[in-house]
C-alpha cells in the first residue's frame, strides 16, 4: 500500500471516529419531557405510567393548586411496580417545587398520593435522559474500533516513511563511496 493511501485511510477512519464521537455525545444528551396535570383526592392514589423508561436521574417541576395546605407523596416505580424513589411535597394553596431525584434504576412510572389536605390539582413536568444504553454502547465500541484503525494506519504510514528515509540515507551513503 502506498504512503498516500495509508495517510488517506488513516484520515478517513479518524473522521469516522470523530463523527461517531460527536454523534454519541448528542445522542447521550437528548432529554425527554413528560408532563401531566392530575387531580388528587385523599385516599385515591393516581398511577402515571410513562411511555418508556426514564434514566436514573430525573428532573422534576411540580406546581400544585389547592384550597388549603396539603401533603402528597410521589413514588417512582420500576417495571414491576416496586417503589424505587420517593418524593414528599408539602405546600400551601399555591406551591411550586423543582429539583432532581437520583433513582436506584430507571423508572417506568409513578404513583401520586395525596395524604393530607383538600382536593389538589398538580401539574408534574419530568425531564430525563432517554438514551438506550445498548445503542450508546454500540456507538462507543464503533468509535473505539475506528479510532484504533486510524491509529494503526497512522503508525504504518509513519513506519514506512522512516524505512523509506533510512533507505534513502543508506543509498546516498553508497553513492558517496
C-alpha positions in Angstrom: 0.0 0.0 0.0 1.4 3.4 -0.9 2.1 6.2 1.6 -0.7 8.3 0.2 -3.3 5.5 0.6 -2.2 4.8 4.2 -2.4 8.5 5.1 -5.9 8.8 3.4 -7.2 5.7 5.1 -5.9 6.9 8.5 -7.5 10.3 8.0 -10.8 8.7 6.8 -11.0 6.4 9.9 -10.1 9.3 12.2 -13.0 11.4 10.7 -15.4 8.4 11.1 -14.3 8.1 14.7 -14.7 11.8 15.3 -18.3 11.8 13.8 -19.2 8.8 15.9 -17.9 10.6 19.0 -19.9 13.7 18.3 -23.0 11.7 17.5 -22.6 9.7 20.7 -22.4 13.0 22.7 -25.5 14.3 21.0 -27.4 11.0 21.4 -26.5 10.8 25.1 -27.5 14.3 25.9 -31.1 14.2 24.5 -33.7 15.0 27.1 -37.3 13.7 27.0 -40.0 15.7 28.6 -43.2 14.3 30.1 -45.9 16.3 31.7 -49.4 15.6 33.1 -52.0 17.6 35.1 -53.5 15.4 37.8 -56.4 16.0 40.2 -55.7 14.3 43.5 -58.1 13.4 46.4 -57.1 12.0 49.8 -57.1 8.2 49.7 -57.2 7.9 45.9 -53.7 7.5 44.6 -53.1 8.0 40.9 -50.7 6.0 38.8 -48.9 7.5 35.9 -47.2 5.1 33.5 -44.5 6.6 31.3 -44.2 5.9 27.6 -40.7 4.5 28.1 -38.2 4.1 31.0 -36.5 7.2 32.4 -32.9 7.5 33.2 -32.0 7.0 36.8 -31.6 10.8 37.2 -35.0 12.6 36.8 -35.5 16.3 36.9 -38.9 17.5 38.1 -41.0 20.6 38.3 -44.3 20.3 40.2 -46.9 23.0 40.5 -49.9 22.4 42.7 -53.1 24.4 43.5 -55.3 23.6 46.5 -57.8 25.4 48.7 -55.5 24.9 51.7 -52.3 23.3 52.8 -51.6 19.7 51.6 -49.1 16.9 51.7 -48.6 14.4 49.0 -46.2 11.5 48.3 -44.8 10.7 44.8 -43.2 7.3 44.4 -41.3 6.4 41.3 -41.9 2.8 40.3 -39.9 0.2 38.4 -41.2 -2.3 35.8 -42.7 -4.5 38.5 -44.4 -1.5 40.2 -41.9 -1.6 43.1 -41.0 1.7 44.7 -37.5 2.9 43.6 -37.6 6.5 44.9 -39.9 8.8 47.0 -40.5 12.5 46.9 -42.6 14.3 49.6 -44.3 17.5 48.6 -45.9 19.8 51.1 -47.4 23.2 50.4 -49.9 25.9 50.8 -52.7 26.8 48.3 -50.2 27.5 45.5 -46.9 25.6 45.6 -44.2 25.0 43.1 -41.3 22.6 43.7 -38.4 21.7 41.4 -35.2 19.7 41.6 -33.7 16.4 40.7 -34.0 12.9 42.0 -31.5 10.1 41.6 -33.3 6.7 41.5 -31.9 3.3 42.0 -32.8 2.2 38.5 -34.8 3.5 35.5 -38.4 4.3 36.4 -41.4 3.2 34.4 -44.0 5.3 36.1 -45.0 7.0 39.3 -47.8 7.0 41.9 -49.1 10.2 43.3 -50.9 10.1 46.6 -52.5 13.0 48.5 -52.2 12.1 52.2 -53.4 15.3 53.8 -55.5 18.3 52.6 -58.3 19.1 50.2 -58.5 18.1 46.6 -55.4 19.3 44.8 -54.6 19.8 41.2 -50.9 19.3 40.2 -49.0 19.7 37.0 -46.0 17.5 37.0 -43.2 18.0 34.4 -40.4 15.5 34.3 -37.3 15.6 32.1 -34.8 12.8 31.8 -32.2 11.3 29.5 -33.7 8.9 27.0 -30.6 7.2 25.6 -30.9 3.5 25.0 -27.8 2.0 26.7 -27.4 -0.7 24.1 -27.3 1.8 21.2 -24.9 4.0 23.3 -22.6 1.1 23.9 -22.7 0.1 20.2 -21.7 3.7 19.3 -18.9 3.8 21.8 -17.5 0.4 20.6 -17.7 1.5 17.0 -15.8 4.7 17.9 -13.2 2.8 19.7 -12.6 0.4 16.8 -12.4 3.2 14.2 -10.0 5.2 16.3 -7.8 2.1 16.7 -7.8 1.5 13.0 -7.0 5.2 12.4 -4.0 4.9 14.8 -2.9 1.7 13.1 -2.9 3.3 9.7 -1.0 6.3 11.0 1.7 4.1 12.6 2.0 2.1 9.3 2.4 5.4 7.4 5.0 6.7 9.8 7.0 3.5 9.9 7.0 3.3 6.1 8.2 6.9 6.0 11.0 6.1 8.5 12.1 3.0 6.5 12.0 5.0 3.2 14.1 7.7 4.8 16.7 5.3 6.1 16.8 3.6 2.7 17.3 6.9 1.0 20.0 7.9 3.5 21.8 4.5 3.0 21.6 4.8 -0.7 23.1 8.3 -0.6 26.0 7.0 1.6 26.7 4.2 -1.0 26.7 6.8 -3.8 29.3 8.9 -2.0 31.6 6.0 -1.5 
